C-alpha cells in the first residue's frame, strides 16, 4: 500500500511536468517561429518477484513472471522541429525560413546564437538586427535612403538607391543547420545555443539543393503550436493527475482498514 502511494506520487510529479510543458506551449501560441515541446516519460525500476521462465513446482516453467513497477520518471522535454505556417506581413525586413536552417545572430557580448525568428529591424546605422538588438551575422547593412530592399530565396540582399535604375547587391544572408537540432539549448527570446549534443553549426546559403530551406521575404513563420491538440493534451494530463491522486487516497483508505483490524 505504501509502495502504491509512492508510485502514484511519481505519476503526479510526471503529470505536473507535462502540464507545465503544455502551458508553455499555449503561452507561446503567437510567438514567431516557436517550436512546441513534448514531455516524454519512462517507467522506473521493477521489483521482480518471479522471473519468467523459472521452474515451477509441477508444470515445467512459468510462462510469465511477477514484475511490479515502481512508477514513472521524465526522460526528456523535446522540441518538435515541425515547420510553422507562413504568415504574410508585407514588410521587406521580415524573413521566414521555409525548410531547415537557422539565422545566426551576435549578442552584444559577442556570443553567437541561433534563431528562426526572422522579424528583423534596422538599427541607427542600417544594420539588420532582431527586436532585442542582436545583430544578424554576417552583418548586412542597408544603405541610408534605399528605396527598395530585395532578398532572394538564396539570401542575396539587393537594394535600389535613389538615382540608380539597377539594384546593387549588399550581401548574402547565411543560414546554419545542425545534425541534431533537438540538442540545442533554449535560452529564451527565441534564441538557441549550440551544444556538444547538437553538433557544430554547418553554414550555407538558402536553397533546397544545398540542404537548407529557402528564404521568403515579407513573411514570418508562425508558432507550430496547435491549440486544439494542446487542449486535448491538457485534459488528458489533468485526468491522469487526478487519477493518481485518487490512487493515493485509495491506498490511504486501505491502510486505515488494515490498521483497524481486530483479532
TAVEN-V839038 format. One record per residue. N is the residue number from 1. OMEGA is omega in whole degrees, 0 to 359 (999 if undefined). D_FIRST is the distance of its C-alpha to the first C-alpha in Angstrom with 1 decimal. Layout:
BEGIN
n=N omega=OMEGA d_first=D_FIRST
n=N omega=OMEGA d_first=D_FIRST
END
This chain:
BEGIN
n=1 omega=177 d_first=0.0
n=2 omega=178 d_first=3.8
n=3 omega=179 d_first=5.3
n=4 omega=178 d_first=5.1
n=5 omega=181 d_first=6.5
n=6 omega=178 d_first=9.0
n=7 omega=178 d_first=9.8
n=8 omega=179 d_first=10.7
n=9 omega=176 d_first=12.5
n=10 omega=177 d_first=14.6
n=11 omega=179 d_first=15.5
n=12 omega=178 d_first=16.7
n=13 omega=180 d_first=18.7
n=14 omega=181 d_first=20.2
n=15 omega=174 d_first=21.2
n=16 omega=176 d_first=22.8
n=17 omega=179 d_first=24.9
n=18 omega=179 d_first=25.8
n=19 omega=178 d_first=27.0
n=20 omega=180 d_first=28.9
n=21 omega=179 d_first=30.6
n=22 omega=179 d_first=31.5
n=23 omega=178 d_first=32.8
n=24 omega=176 d_first=35.1
n=25 omega=181 d_first=36.4
n=26 omega=180 d_first=37.3
n=27 omega=184 d_first=38.9
n=28 omega=182 d_first=41.2
n=29 omega=180 d_first=42.2
n=30 omega=179 d_first=45.8
n=31 omega=181 d_first=45.9
n=32 omega=173 d_first=48.6
n=33 omega=179 d_first=47.4
n=34 omega=178 d_first=43.7
n=35 omega=182 d_first=41.4
n=36 omega=177 d_first=37.9
n=37 omega=180 d_first=34.8
n=38 omega=177 d_first=31.9
n=39 omega=179 d_first=28.4
n=40 omega=187 d_first=27.1
n=41 omega=176 d_first=23.6
n=42 omega=181 d_first=22.2
n=43 omega=181 d_first=19.0
n=44 omega=181 d_first=17.5
n=45 omega=179 d_first=17.4
n=46 omega=170 d_first=15.9
n=47 omega=184 d_first=14.4
n=48 omega=178 d_first=17.0
n=49 omega=175 d_first=16.4
n=50 omega=180 d_first=19.7
n=51 omega=173 d_first=22.5
n=52 omega=178 d_first=24.6
n=53 omega=177 d_first=27.9
n=54 omega=183 d_first=27.0
n=55 omega=173 d_first=29.0
n=56 omega=185 d_first=27.9
n=57 omega=185 d_first=29.2
n=58 omega=183 d_first=31.7
n=59 omega=179 d_first=31.6
n=60 omega=181 d_first=32.4
n=61 omega=176 d_first=29.6
n=62 omega=181 d_first=26.3
n=63 omega=178 d_first=27.1
n=64 omega=181 d_first=23.6
n=65 omega=175 d_first=20.8
n=66 omega=183 d_first=17.0
n=67 omega=184 d_first=16.1
n=68 omega=182 d_first=12.7
n=69 omega=182 d_first=13.4
n=70 omega=177 d_first=12.3
n=71 omega=187 d_first=13.6
n=72 omega=176 d_first=17.1
n=73 omega=176 d_first=20.0
n=74 omega=176 d_first=23.5
n=75 omega=181 d_first=26.2
n=76 omega=167 d_first=29.3
n=77 omega=190 d_first=31.0
n=78 omega=173 d_first=34.1
n=79 omega=174 d_first=37.3
n=80 omega=186 d_first=38.8
n=81 omega=177 d_first=42.5
n=82 omega=181 d_first=43.7
n=83 omega=174 d_first=47.1
n=84 omega=178 d_first=47.3
n=85 omega=177 d_first=50.0
n=86 omega=179 d_first=53.4
n=87 omega=183 d_first=54.7
n=88 omega=180 d_first=58.4
n=89 omega=183 d_first=59.6
n=90 omega=179 d_first=63.3
n=91 omega=183 d_first=63.1
n=92 omega=182 d_first=64.9
n=93 omega=180 d_first=62.6
n=94 omega=179 d_first=59.4
n=95 omega=175 d_first=58.2
n=96 omega=176 d_first=55.4
n=97 omega=177 d_first=54.4
n=98 omega=183 d_first=54.3
n=99 omega=185 d_first=52.3
n=100 omega=174 d_first=51.1
n=101 omega=178 d_first=51.9
n=102 omega=166 d_first=51.7
n=103 omega=177 d_first=54.2
n=104 omega=182 d_first=54.7
n=105 omega=180 d_first=55.2
n=106 omega=177 d_first=56.2
n=107 omega=179 d_first=54.6
n=108 omega=179 d_first=56.9
n=109 omega=178 d_first=55.8
n=110 omega=180 d_first=56.7
n=111 omega=177 d_first=53.2
n=112 omega=176 d_first=53.2
n=113 omega=188 d_first=50.5
n=114 omega=182 d_first=50.0
n=115 omega=171 d_first=49.6
n=116 omega=179 d_first=50.1
n=117 omega=183 d_first=51.2
n=118 omega=178 d_first=54.9
n=119 omega=185 d_first=55.8
n=120 omega=177 d_first=58.6
n=121 omega=173 d_first=61.2
n=122 omega=177 d_first=64.4
n=123 omega=188 d_first=64.8
n=124 omega=178 d_first=68.0
n=125 omega=175 d_first=69.5
n=126 omega=180 d_first=68.5
n=127 omega=174 d_first=65.6
n=128 omega=180 d_first=62.6
n=129 omega=175 d_first=59.6
n=130 omega=178 d_first=56.2
n=131 omega=178 d_first=55.5
n=132 omega=177 d_first=54.2
n=133 omega=177 d_first=57.4
n=134 omega=188 d_first=56.2
n=135 omega=176 d_first=59.1
n=136 omega=182 d_first=59.1
n=137 omega=0 d_first=59.7
n=138 omega=186 d_first=62.3
n=139 omega=174 d_first=64.2
n=140 omega=182 d_first=65.8
n=141 omega=178 d_first=68.5
n=142 omega=181 d_first=70.0
n=143 omega=178 d_first=73.7
n=144 omega=178 d_first=74.7
n=145 omega=180 d_first=76.3
n=146 omega=182 d_first=74.8
n=147 omega=183 d_first=75.5
n=148 omega=176 d_first=72.9
n=149 omega=180 d_first=69.9
n=150 omega=178 d_first=69.0
n=151 omega=179 d_first=66.1
n=152 omega=180 d_first=66.2
n=153 omega=177 d_first=63.2
n=154 omega=178 d_first=63.7
n=155 omega=179 d_first=63.5
n=156 omega=183 d_first=67.2
n=157 omega=179 d_first=68.1
n=158 omega=179 d_first=71.6
n=159 omega=175 d_first=73.3
n=160 omega=183 d_first=76.5
n=161 omega=179 d_first=78.7
n=162 omega=177 d_first=81.5
n=163 omega=180 d_first=84.9
n=164 omega=182 d_first=83.4
n=165 omega=183 d_first=83.1
n=166 omega=180 d_first=80.8
n=167 omega=179 d_first=77.2
n=168 omega=182 d_first=76.6
n=169 omega=181 d_first=73.5
n=170 omega=178 d_first=71.8
n=171 omega=178 d_first=68.8
n=172 omega=180 d_first=66.0
n=173 omega=179 d_first=62.3
n=174 omega=174 d_first=60.2
n=175 omega=174 d_first=56.6
n=176 omega=176 d_first=54.0
n=177 omega=182 d_first=51.1
n=178 omega=177 d_first=48.3
n=179 omega=181 d_first=47.0
n=180 omega=181 d_first=43.4
n=181 omega=178 d_first=43.5
n=182 omega=177 d_first=39.7
n=183 omega=177 d_first=40.1
n=184 omega=180 d_first=42.1
n=185 omega=179 d_first=40.9
n=186 omega=183 d_first=40.9
n=187 omega=185 d_first=42.8
n=188 omega=181 d_first=43.0
n=189 omega=182 d_first=46.3
n=190 omega=182 d_first=46.1
n=191 omega=179 d_first=46.8
n=192 omega=173 d_first=45.3
n=193 omega=175 d_first=45.8
n=194 omega=180 d_first=46.1
n=195 omega=177 d_first=43.9
n=196 omega=182 d_first=43.8
n=197 omega=182 d_first=41.4
n=198 omega=187 d_first=43.7
n=199 omega=181 d_first=46.7
n=200 omega=177 d_first=50.1
n=201 omega=177 d_first=51.8
n=202 omega=188 d_first=54.3
n=203 omega=178 d_first=57.2
n=204 omega=181 d_first=59.4
n=205 omega=182 d_first=61.1
n=206 omega=179 d_first=60.0
n=207 omega=184 d_first=60.6
n=208 omega=180 d_first=58.6
n=209 omega=180 d_first=60.9
n=210 omega=182 d_first=59.8
n=211 omega=177 d_first=56.1
n=212 omega=174 d_first=55.7
n=213 omega=177 d_first=55.5
n=214 omega=179 d_first=58.6
n=215 omega=179 d_first=59.3
n=216 omega=181 d_first=59.9
n=217 omega=179 d_first=62.0
n=218 omega=178 d_first=61.5
n=219 omega=170 d_first=57.9
n=220 omega=176 d_first=54.5
n=221 omega=179 d_first=51.2
n=222 omega=174 d_first=48.7
n=223 omega=178 d_first=44.9
n=224 omega=177 d_first=43.1
n=225 omega=176 d_first=40.3
n=226 omega=186 d_first=40.1
n=227 omega=182 d_first=39.2
n=228 omega=180 d_first=38.0
n=229 omega=181 d_first=35.8
n=230 omega=179 d_first=34.2
n=231 omega=176 d_first=33.6
n=232 omega=178 d_first=31.8
n=233 omega=178 d_first=29.7
n=234 omega=180 d_first=28.9
n=235 omega=180 d_first=27.8
n=236 omega=180 d_first=25.5
n=237 omega=179 d_first=24.0
n=238 omega=179 d_first=23.6
n=239 omega=178 d_first=21.9
n=240 omega=177 d_first=19.5
n=241 omega=182 d_first=18.7
n=242 omega=183 d_first=18.3
n=243 omega=176 d_first=16.0
n=244 omega=177 d_first=13.6
n=245 omega=177 d_first=13.8
n=246 omega=176 d_first=13.1
n=247 omega=177 d_first=9.9
n=248 omega=178 d_first=8.9
n=249 omega=180 d_first=10.6
n=250 omega=178 d_first=9.0
n=251 omega=179 d_first=5.4
n=252 omega=178 d_first=7.6
n=253 omega=177 d_first=9.6
n=254 omega=178 d_first=7.3
n=255 omega=178 d_first=6.8
n=256 omega=178 d_first=10.5
n=257 omega=180 d_first=11.4
n=258 omega=181 d_first=10.1
n=259 omega=182 d_first=12.1
n=260 omega=179 d_first=15.0
n=261 omega=178 d_first=15.5
n=262 omega=178 d_first=19.0
n=263 omega=999 d_first=21.0
END
